């Protein structure tokens, strides 16, 4: 899934449980469609993530592909996955859902989703 020298990308036929995309997955393909306070975890947010051109199957390893980062200030250098606790799962319509809890209790918080 990464653009790197000697990287391997394999496809399994008739495997709807995997994530399939015709071209290499890039961070520009990942869009946060919605964000709302979590209905199940206090202090957390639910993000619905769409990956353009990709089908997310029931066995897709989202944690290997997607990374959620957070920061208490809007500064590129402080965004980190260490700033959040994340649970990723597939939705019934082929998207990804992330329940994200910021570490600590910052007065404001910024989130982003990237391709690892």
DSSP file (Angstrom, degrees, kcal/mol; ACC not computed):
  #  RESIDUE AA STRUCTURE BP1 BP2  ACC     N-H-->O    O-->H-N    N-H-->O    O-->H-N    TCO  KAPPA ALPHA  PHI   PSI    X-CA   Y-CA   Z-CA
    1    1 A X              0   0    0      0, 0.0     2,-0.4     0, 0.0    24,-0.2   0.000 360.0 360.0 360.0  -3.9    0.0    0.0    0.0
    2    2 A X        -     0   0    0      6,-0.2     2,-1.2    22,-0.1     5,-0.1  -0.833 360.0-123.5-110.1 147.0    3.0    2.3    0.1
    3    3 A X        +     0   0    0     -2,-0.4     2,-0.3    22,-0.1    23,-0.0  -0.750  64.5 129.7 -82.3  98.6    4.9    3.9   -2.7
    4    4 A X    >   -     0   0    0     -2,-1.2     3,-1.7     3,-0.0    -2,-0.1  -0.991  65.7 -85.9-150.4 151.7    8.4    2.6   -1.8
    5    5 A X  T 3  S+     0   0    0     -2,-0.3    -2,-0.0     1,-0.3     0, 0.0  -0.346 112.9   7.4 -58.6 138.8   11.2    0.7   -3.5
    6    6 A X  T 3  S+     0   0    0      1,-0.2    -1,-0.3    -2,-0.0     2,-0.2   0.665  90.8 153.2  63.6  19.1   10.7   -3.0   -3.6
    7    7 A X    <   -     0   0    0     -3,-1.7     2,-0.4    -5,-0.1    -1,-0.2  -0.566  34.0-143.6 -78.6 144.6    7.2   -2.8   -2.1
    8    8 A X        -     0   0    0     -2,-0.2     2,-0.4     2,-0.0    -6,-0.2  -0.884  16.0-175.0-110.1 139.8    4.8   -5.6   -3.0
    9    9 A X        -     0   0    0     -2,-0.4     2,-0.3    -8,-0.1    15,-0.0  -0.971  11.3-178.1-133.2 118.4    1.1   -5.2   -3.7
   10   10 A X        -     0   0    0     -2,-0.4     2,-0.4     2,-0.0    -2,-0.0  -0.872  13.7-150.4-120.4 152.3   -0.9   -8.4   -4.2
   11   11 A X        -     0   0    0     -2,-0.3     2,-0.5     9,-0.0     9,-0.1  -0.937   5.1-150.3-119.5 142.0   -4.5   -9.0   -5.0
   12   12 A X    >   -     0   0    0     -2,-0.4     3,-0.8     3,-0.2     6,-0.1  -0.959  21.6-128.7-111.9 124.6   -6.6  -12.0   -4.1
   13   13 A X  T 3  S+     0   0    0     -2,-0.5     3,-0.1     1,-0.2    -2,-0.0  -0.428  87.9  10.2 -71.9 145.3   -9.4  -12.9   -6.4
   14   14 A X  T 3  S+     0   0    0      1,-0.1     2,-0.4    -2,-0.1    -1,-0.2   0.878  88.7 131.0  55.5  42.9  -12.9  -13.3   -4.9
   15   15 A X    X   +     0   0    0     -3,-0.8     3,-1.7     1,-0.1    -3,-0.2  -0.672  23.2 168.3-123.5  76.4  -11.9  -11.9   -1.6
   16   16 A X  T 3   +     0   0    0     -2,-0.4    42,-0.4     1,-0.3    -1,-0.1   0.586  68.7  73.5 -68.3  -7.4  -14.5   -9.3   -0.7
   17   17 A X  T 3  S+     0   0    0     40,-0.3    42,-1.6    41,-0.2    -1,-0.3   0.600  87.7  74.1 -80.7  -9.5  -13.2   -9.1    2.8
   18   18 A X  S <  S-     0   0    0     -3,-1.7     2,-0.6    41,-0.2    39,-0.6  -0.413  90.3-101.2 -97.2 173.9  -10.1   -7.2    1.8
   19   19 A X  E     -A   56   0A   0     37,-0.2     2,-0.4    40,-0.2    37,-0.2  -0.866  41.3-168.0 -94.5 124.2   -9.6   -3.6    0.7
   20   20 A X  E     +A   55   0A   0     35,-1.8    35,-2.0    -2,-0.6     2,-0.3  -0.944  15.1 163.5-119.2 133.9   -9.3   -3.3   -3.0
   21   21 A X  E     -A   54   0A   0     -2,-0.4    33,-0.1    33,-0.2     4,-0.1  -0.987  34.9-139.3-147.0 137.3   -8.1   -0.3   -5.0
   22   22 A X  S    S+     0   0    0     31,-0.5     2,-0.2    -2,-0.3    -1,-0.1   0.844  89.1  31.1 -67.6 -33.9   -7.0   -0.2   -8.6
   23   23 A X  S    S-     0   0    0     30,-0.2     2,-0.0     1,-0.1     0, 0.0  -0.694 107.0 -68.6-118.2 171.6   -4.1    2.2   -8.0
   24   24 A X        -     0   0    0     -2,-0.2     2,-0.3     1,-0.1    -1,-0.1  -0.327  54.9-112.9 -61.3 140.3   -1.9    2.9   -5.0
   25   25 A X        -     0   0    0    -24,-0.2     2,-0.3    -4,-0.1   -22,-0.1  -0.574  38.3-173.5 -76.9 134.8   -3.7    4.4   -2.0
   26   26 A X    >   -     0   0    0     -2,-0.3     3,-2.1   -24,-0.1     4,-0.4  -0.900  38.5-112.5-128.7 157.5   -2.7    8.0   -1.1
   27   27 A X  G >  S+     0   0    0     -2,-0.3     3,-1.3     1,-0.3    86,-0.1   0.795 115.2  65.6 -58.8 -28.5   -3.6   10.3    1.7
   28   28 A X  G 3  S+     0   0    0      1,-0.2    -1,-0.3    23,-0.0    24,-0.1   0.691  93.2  62.7 -67.5 -16.7   -5.5   12.5   -0.8
   29   29 A X  G <  S+     0   0    0     -3,-2.1    23,-2.9    22,-0.1     2,-0.5   0.646  86.2  87.4 -80.0 -15.3   -7.9    9.6   -1.2
   30   30 A X  E <   +B   51   0B   0     -3,-1.3     2,-0.4    -4,-0.4    21,-0.2  -0.760  55.2 178.1 -96.1 123.4   -9.0    9.7    2.4
   31   31 A X  E     -B   50   0B   0     19,-2.8    19,-2.8    -2,-0.5     2,-0.8  -0.986  28.5-136.2-126.6 128.7  -11.9   12.1    3.3
   32   32 A X  E     -B   49   0B   0     -2,-0.4    17,-0.2    17,-0.2     3,-0.1  -0.754  23.5-176.4 -79.7 111.3  -13.5   12.6    6.7
   33   33 A X  E     +     0   0B   0     15,-2.8     2,-0.3    -2,-0.8    -1,-0.2   0.844  62.6   0.6 -80.1 -35.1  -17.2   12.7    5.7
   34   34 A X  E     -B   48   0B   0     14,-1.2    14,-2.1     2,-0.0     2,-0.3  -0.996  53.7-166.7-153.0 154.7  -18.5   13.4    9.2
   35   35 A X  E     +B   47   0B   0     -2,-0.3     2,-0.3    12,-0.2    12,-0.2  -0.990  21.2 153.8-142.3 135.5  -17.4   14.1   12.7
   36   36 A X  E     -B   46   0B   0     10,-1.6    10,-3.3    -2,-0.3     3,-0.1  -0.984  51.4 -79.8-154.8 156.8  -19.6   14.1   15.8
   37   37 A X  E     -B   45   0B   0     -2,-0.3     8,-0.3     8,-0.2     2,-0.1  -0.382  62.1 -99.7 -58.1 140.6  -19.4   13.5   19.5
   38   38 A X        -     0   0    0      6,-2.6     5,-0.2     3,-0.3     6,-0.2  -0.366  21.3-152.6 -66.3 139.1  -19.4    9.7   20.2
   39   39 A X  S    S+     0   0    0      1,-0.1    -1,-0.1    -3,-0.1     3,-0.1   0.550  95.5  33.0 -85.7  -8.2  -22.7    8.3   21.3
   40   40 A X  S    S+     0   0    0      1,-0.2     2,-0.5     2,-0.0    -1,-0.1   0.633 112.5  54.8-120.6 -21.5  -20.9    5.4   23.2
   41   41 A X  S >  S-     0   0    0      3,-0.1     3,-1.7     0, 0.0    -3,-0.3  -0.962  78.8-127.6-124.1 118.5  -17.6    6.9   24.5
   42   42 A X  T 3  S+     0   0    0     -2,-0.5     3,-0.1     1,-0.3    -3,-0.1  -0.383  93.8  11.0 -63.2 134.2  -17.5   10.0   26.7
   43   43 A X  T 3  S+     0   0    0      1,-0.3    59,-0.6    -5,-0.2    -1,-0.3   0.505 107.2 112.2  78.3   5.1  -15.1   12.6   25.5
   44   44 A X  E <   - C   0 101B   0     -3,-1.7    -6,-2.6    57,-0.2     2,-0.4  -0.597  56.5-137.8-107.5 168.8  -14.6   10.9   22.2
   45   45 A X  E     -BC  37 100B   0     55,-2.7    55,-3.1    -8,-0.3     2,-0.6  -0.951   8.2-139.3-124.7 145.8  -15.5   11.7   18.6
   46   46 A X  E     -BC  36  99B   0    -10,-3.3   -10,-1.6    -2,-0.4     2,-0.4  -0.930  20.7-169.6-103.7 123.7  -16.9    9.4   15.8
   47   47 A X  E     -BC  35  98B   0     51,-3.1    51,-2.5    -2,-0.6     2,-0.5  -0.918  12.1-153.1-109.7 137.4  -15.4   10.0   12.4
   48   48 A X  E     -BC  34  97B   0    -14,-2.1   -15,-2.8    -2,-0.4   -14,-1.2  -0.965  19.3-163.7-107.6 125.1  -16.8    8.5    9.2
   49   49 A X  E     -BC  32  96B   0     47,-3.7    47,-2.8    -2,-0.5     2,-0.4  -0.914   9.1-162.7-116.7 131.0  -14.0    8.1    6.6
   50   50 A X  E     -B   31   0B   0    -19,-2.8   -19,-2.8    -2,-0.4     2,-0.6  -0.914   7.3-153.4-109.8 137.5  -14.5    7.5    2.9
   51   51 A X  E >   -B   30   0B   0     -2,-0.4     3,-2.0     3,-0.2   -21,-0.2  -0.930  25.1-125.7-112.9 108.9  -11.6    6.3    0.8
   52   52 A X  T 3  S+     0   0    0    -23,-2.9     3,-0.1    -2,-0.6   -23,-0.0  -0.255  88.2   2.6 -58.1 129.2  -12.1    7.4   -2.8
   53   53 A X  T 3  S+     0   0    0      1,-0.2   -31,-0.5   -32,-0.1     2,-0.4   0.546 108.0 110.5  76.5   7.7  -12.0    4.5   -5.3
   54   54 A X  E <   -A   21   0A   0     -3,-2.0     2,-0.5   -33,-0.1    -3,-0.2  -0.893  56.5-147.3-119.3 147.1  -11.6    1.8   -2.7
   55   55 A X  E     -A   20   0A   0    -35,-2.0   -35,-1.8    -2,-0.4     2,-0.7  -0.956  15.2-151.1-107.1 125.2  -13.9   -0.9   -1.4
   56   56 A X  E     -A   19   0A   0     38,-0.7   -37,-0.2    -2,-0.5   -38,-0.1  -0.868  15.8-159.9-100.1 115.1  -13.4   -1.7    2.2
   57   57 A X    >   -     0   0    0     -2,-0.7     3,-1.3   -39,-0.6   -40,-0.3  -0.293  33.4 -97.9 -87.5 175.2  -14.3   -5.3    3.0
   58   58 A X  T 3  S+     0   0    0    -42,-0.4   -41,-0.2     1,-0.3    32,-0.2   0.720 122.5  43.9 -68.1 -22.1  -15.2   -6.9    6.3
   59   59 A X  T 3  S+     0   0    0    -42,-1.6    -1,-0.3   -43,-0.1   -41,-0.2   0.231  79.7 137.6-107.4  13.5  -11.7   -8.2    6.9
   60   60 A X    <   -     0   0    0     -3,-1.3     2,-1.5   -42,-0.2     3,-0.2  -0.356  56.4-131.9 -62.1 136.4   -9.8   -5.1    5.8
   61   61 A X    >>  +     0   0    0      1,-0.2     4,-1.1     2,-0.1     3,-1.1  -0.624  35.3 170.7 -90.4  78.7   -6.9   -4.3    8.1
   62   62 A X  H 3> S+     0   0    0     -2,-1.5     4,-3.6     1,-0.3     3,-0.3   0.847  70.7  59.4 -62.2 -37.5   -7.7   -0.6    8.6
   63   63 A X  H 34 S+     0   0    0      1,-0.2    -1,-0.3     2,-0.2    -2,-0.1   0.758 106.1  49.9 -66.1 -22.8   -5.2    0.0   11.4
   64   64 A X  H <4 S+     0   0    0     -3,-1.1    -1,-0.2     1,-0.1    -2,-0.2   0.797 121.1  34.1 -80.5 -29.9   -2.4   -1.1    9.1
   65   65 A X  H  < S+     0   0    0     -4,-1.1    51,-2.8    -3,-0.3     2,-0.3   0.860 115.0  50.8 -94.0 -42.1   -3.6    1.2    6.3
   66   66 A X  E  <  -E  115   0C   0     -4,-3.6     2,-0.4    49,-0.2    49,-0.2  -0.779  58.5-164.3-107.8 144.4   -5.0    4.3    8.1
   67   67 A X  E     -E  114   0C   0     47,-3.0    47,-3.0    -2,-0.3     2,-0.5  -0.993   6.6-154.9-125.5 131.8   -3.5    6.5   10.8
   68   68 A X  E     -E  113   0C   0     -2,-0.4     2,-0.3    45,-0.2    45,-0.2  -0.909  17.2-176.6-106.0 129.4   -5.4    8.9   12.9
   69   69 A X  E     -E  112   0C   0     43,-2.7    43,-2.1    -2,-0.5     2,-0.3  -0.895   4.1-168.9-124.5 153.6   -3.5   11.8   14.4
   70   70 A X  E     -EF 111  80C   0     10,-2.1    10,-1.8    -2,-0.3     2,-0.3  -0.943   6.3-175.1-139.4 162.2   -4.5   14.6   16.7
   71   71 A X  E     -E  110   0C   0     39,-1.9    39,-3.0    -2,-0.3     8,-0.1  -0.980  28.5-140.2-155.3 145.4   -3.1   17.9   18.0
   72   72 A X  S    S+     0   0    0     -2,-0.3     2,-0.3    37,-0.2    36,-0.2   0.540  95.3  38.3 -83.4  -7.3   -4.3   20.5   20.6
   73   73 A X  S    S-     0   0    0      2,-0.2     2,-2.0    37,-0.1     5,-0.1  -0.982  92.9-107.0-140.2 153.4   -3.1   23.3   18.3
   74   74 A X  S    S+     0   0    0     -2,-0.3     2,-0.4    35,-0.1     3,-0.1  -0.538  73.6 124.8 -83.3  79.9   -3.3   23.7   14.5
   75   75 A X    >>  -     0   0    0     -2,-2.0     3,-1.9     1,-0.1     4,-0.6  -0.971  58.9-141.5-143.6 119.6    0.4   23.2   13.9
   76   76 A X  G >4 S+     0   0    0     -2,-0.4     3,-0.8     1,-0.3    -1,-0.1   0.820  98.9  59.1 -51.0 -38.0    1.8   20.5   11.5
   77   77 A X  G 34 S+     0   0    0      1,-0.2    -1,-0.3    -3,-0.1    -3,-0.0   0.654 103.7  50.0 -73.2 -15.0    4.7   19.6   13.8
   78   78 A X  G <4 S+     0   0    0     -3,-1.9     2,-0.2    -5,-0.1    -1,-0.2   0.504  77.5 112.7-104.6  -3.8    2.5   18.6   16.7
   79   79 A X    <<  +     0   0    0     -3,-0.8     2,-0.3    -4,-0.6    -8,-0.2  -0.523  43.3 154.3 -66.7 131.8    0.1   16.2   15.0
   80   80 A X  B >   -F   70   0C   0    -10,-1.8   -10,-2.1    -2,-0.2     3,-1.0  -0.989  56.2-130.1-158.2 149.3    0.7   12.7   16.3
   81   81 A X  G >  S+     0   0    0     -2,-0.3     3,-1.2   -12,-0.2     5,-0.1   0.671 106.8  71.3 -72.5 -16.7   -1.0    9.3   16.7
   82   82 A X  G 3  S+     0   0    0      1,-0.2    -1,-0.2   -12,-0.1   -13,-0.1   0.660  87.6  64.6 -71.0 -14.9    0.4    9.4   20.3
   83   83 A X  G <  S+     0   0    0     -3,-1.0    20,-2.6   -13,-0.2     2,-0.3   0.461 104.3  46.3 -87.4  -1.3   -2.1   12.2   21.1
   84   84 A X  E <   -D  102   0B   0     -3,-1.2     2,-0.5    18,-0.2    18,-0.2  -0.957  65.8-137.3-140.6 154.7   -5.2   10.0   20.5
   85   85 A X  E     -D  101   0B   0     16,-2.4    16,-2.8    -2,-0.3     2,-0.4  -0.965  36.2-167.2-107.1 132.4   -6.7    6.6   21.4
   86   86 A X  E     -D  100   0B   0     -2,-0.5     2,-0.4    14,-0.2    14,-0.2  -0.955  24.6-171.4-131.4 138.1   -8.4    5.1   18.3
   87   87 A X  E     -D   99   0B   0     12,-1.9    12,-2.6    -2,-0.4     2,-0.4  -0.995  18.2-164.8-121.9 123.1  -10.8    2.3   17.4
   88   88 A X  E     +D   98   0B   0     -2,-0.4     2,-0.3    10,-0.2    10,-0.2  -0.876  15.8 158.8-109.1 139.0  -11.2    1.6   13.7
   89   89 A X  E     -D   97   0B   0      8,-2.4     8,-3.6    -2,-0.4     2,-0.3  -0.973  39.3-103.9-150.4 164.6  -14.0   -0.4   12.2
   90   90 A X  E     -D   96   0B   0     -2,-0.3     6,-0.3     6,-0.2     2,-0.2  -0.689  31.8-137.4 -89.3 141.7  -15.8   -0.9    8.8
   91   91 A X    >   -     0   0    0      4,-2.7     3,-1.3    -2,-0.3   -35,-0.0  -0.476  26.9-106.7 -90.2 170.0  -19.2    0.6    8.4
   92   92 A X  T 3  S+     0   0    0      1,-0.3    -1,-0.1    -2,-0.2   -34,-0.0   0.701 117.4  56.9 -72.2 -17.3  -22.1   -1.3    6.6
   93   93 A X  T 3  S-     0   0    0      2,-0.0    -1,-0.3     0, 0.0     3,-0.1   0.127 124.2 -95.8-101.6  21.9  -21.8    0.9    3.6
   94   94 A X  S <  S+     0   0    0     -3,-1.3   -38,-0.7     1,-0.3     2,-0.2   0.649  88.7 113.2  81.5  15.9  -18.1    0.2    2.9
   95   95 A X        -     0   0    0    -45,-0.1    -4,-2.7   -40,-0.1     2,-0.4  -0.470  65.8-108.1-105.0-177.1  -16.6    3.1    4.7
   96   96 A X  E     -CD  49  90B   0    -47,-2.8   -47,-3.7    -6,-0.3     2,-0.4  -0.905  21.9-157.5-114.6 145.2  -14.4    3.3    7.8
   97   97 A X  E     -CD  48  89B   0     -8,-3.6    -8,-2.4    -2,-0.4     2,-0.5  -0.980   6.7-167.8-120.7 133.1  -15.5    4.6   11.2
   98   98 A X  E     -CD  47  88B   0    -51,-2.5   -51,-3.1    -2,-0.4     2,-0.6  -0.980  11.5-157.3-120.4 128.3  -13.0    5.8   13.8
   99   99 A X  E     -CD  46  87B   0    -12,-2.6   -12,-1.9    -2,-0.5     2,-0.5  -0.936  24.3-170.3-100.1 118.1  -13.9    6.4   17.4
  100  100 A X  E     -CD  45  86B   0    -55,-3.1   -55,-2.7    -2,-0.6     2,-0.5  -0.936  15.0-170.6-120.9 126.1  -11.2    8.8   18.6
  101  101 A X  E     -CD  44  85B   0    -16,-2.8   -16,-2.4    -2,-0.5   -57,-0.2  -0.963  21.9-133.8-115.8 118.2  -10.5   10.0   22.1
  102  102 A X  E     - D   0  84B   0    -59,-0.6     2,-0.3    -2,-0.5   -18,-0.2  -0.419  26.2-113.4 -65.2 143.2   -8.0   12.8   22.7
  103  103 A X  S    S-     0   0    0    -20,-2.6     3,-0.3    -2,-0.1    -1,-0.1  -0.619  84.1  -2.9 -75.2 135.8   -5.4   12.2   25.4
  104  104 A X  S    S-     0   0    0     -2,-0.3     2,-0.2     1,-0.2    -2,-0.0  -0.362 101.9 -72.0  77.7-163.3   -6.0   14.6   28.3
  105  105 A X        -     0   0    0     -2,-0.1    -1,-0.2     3,-0.0    -2,-0.1  -0.552  55.3-178.4-130.8  68.2   -8.6   17.3   28.2
  106  106 A X        -     0   0    0     -3,-0.3     3,-0.1    -2,-0.2    -4,-0.1  -0.368  33.8-127.4 -67.7 147.7   -7.5   19.9   25.8
  107  107 A X  S    S+     0   0    0      1,-0.1     2,-0.3   -35,-0.1    -1,-0.1   0.766  95.0  12.3 -67.6 -24.0   -9.8   23.0   25.3
  108  108 A X  S    S-     0   0    0    -36,-0.2     2,-0.3     2,-0.0    -1,-0.1  -0.980  72.3-166.3-147.3 157.5   -9.7   22.4   21.6
  109  109 A X        -     0   0    0     -2,-0.3     2,-0.4    -3,-0.1   -37,-0.2  -0.999   8.3-153.4-151.2 142.0   -8.5   19.5   19.4
  110  110 A X  E     -E   71   0C   0    -39,-3.0   -39,-1.9    -2,-0.3     2,-0.3  -0.925  14.0-166.2-118.2 141.2   -7.8   18.9   15.7
  111  111 A X  E     +E   70   0C   0     -2,-0.4     2,-0.3   -41,-0.2   -41,-0.2  -0.917   8.9 174.9-126.1 150.5   -7.9   15.5   14.0
  112  112 A X  E     -E   69   0C   0    -43,-2.1   -43,-2.7    -2,-0.3     2,-0.4  -0.985  19.3-143.5-149.4 155.3   -6.7   14.2   10.7
  113  113 A X  E     +E   68   0C   0     -2,-0.3     2,-0.3   -45,-0.2   -45,-0.2  -0.977  25.2 177.0-120.4 132.0   -6.7   10.8    9.0
  114  114 A X  E     -E   67   0C   0    -47,-3.0   -47,-3.0    -2,-0.4     2,-0.5  -0.865  35.1-106.9-130.1 161.4   -3.7    9.7    6.8
  115  115 A X  E      E   66   0C   0     -2,-0.3   -49,-0.2   -49,-0.2   -88,-0.2  -0.786 360.0 360.0 -83.7 130.8   -2.5    6.8    4.8
  116  116 A X              0   0    0    -51,-2.8   -50,-0.1    -2,-0.5    -1,-0.1   0.490 360.0 360.0 -73.0 360.0    0.3    5.1    6.6
